[in-house]
Amino acid sequence: MPLSDSQKEKFGDWLHSKNSDPKCPSCGRNEWSFGDIIAAPIYTKGTAASADPVPMAQLICKHCAFVRLHAAIPIGLIEGKEPG
């Protein structure tokens, strides 16, 4: 699911409020684009667990394509049960 403009603003504000390091851990640059909200299945001991997937918001480095993921529900980008 693509992020709306208001979700992008909320995500950026949240990152700023957490004093998140803006540098890419792979290349050291600060050139990010917003990706989609994705959900990866949770695996336990090599098999899919019964737990719900965790929705994650993507940030993608424009220089090296490193993908940074953040849990979307605690940020308030979507509604749902918080992971954990």
C-alpha positions in Angstrom: 0.0 0.0 0.0 1.6 3.3 -1.0 1.9 6.0 1.6 -0.3 9.0 1.3 1.1 12.5 1.6 -0.3 12.8 5.1 1.3 9.4 6.1 4.6 10.6 4.7 4.4 13.8 6.8 3.4 11.8 9.9 6.3 9.3 9.3 8.8 12.1 8.8 7.6 13.9 11.9 7.8 10.7 13.9 11.4 10.0 12.8 12.4 13.6 13.7 10.7 13.3 17.1 12.8 10.2 17.8 16.1 11.9 16.8 16.5 9.1 14.2 19.9 9.1 12.5 19.2 10.2 8.9 22.3 8.5 7.5 22.0 5.3 5.5 23.8 2.5 7.4 25.0 1.1 4.1 26.4 4.1 2.2 26.3 7.0 4.8 24.2 9.3 2.7 20.9 11.0 3.6 18.9 10.5 0.5 15.7 8.7 1.2 12.4 8.0 -0.6 9.3 6.6 1.0 8.3 3.1 -0.1 5.1 1.3 0.6 3.6 -0.2 3.7 4.3 -3.9 3.5 3.7 -6.9 5.8 6.1 -9.7 6.2 4.9 -13.1 7.7 6.3 -14.0 11.0 8.3 -17.3 11.1 9.0 -19.5 14.0 11.5 -22.4 13.7 11.3 -22.4 9.9 7.5 -22.4 9.5 4.9 -19.6 9.3 3.6 -18.8 12.8 0.0 -18.2 13.6 0.7 -14.5 14.6 -0.4 -11.7 12.3 2.1 -10.2 9.9 3.8 -7.0 11.1 2.9 -4.0 8.8 6.1 -2.0 8.1 6.7 1.3 6.4 9.7 1.4 4.0 12.4 4.1 3.6 14.6 3.4 0.6 18.0 4.9 0.1 18.1 6.7 -3.3 21.9 6.1 -3.6 22.4 2.4 -2.7 18.8 1.0 -2.5 19.2 0.0 1.2 15.7 -0.6 2.6 15.0 0.6 6.2 11.8 -0.7 7.8 9.7 0.7 10.7 6.6 -0.8 12.3 3.7 1.1 10.9 1.1 0.7 13.7 3.1 2.3 16.6 3.9 5.2 14.3 0.2 5.7 13.7 0.4 5.2 9.9 -2.3 2.5 10.0 -4.6 1.2 12.7 -4.3 -2.3 14.2 -2.9 -4.3 17.0 0.7 -3.3 17.9 3.3 -6.1 17.5 4.7 -7.9 20.5 
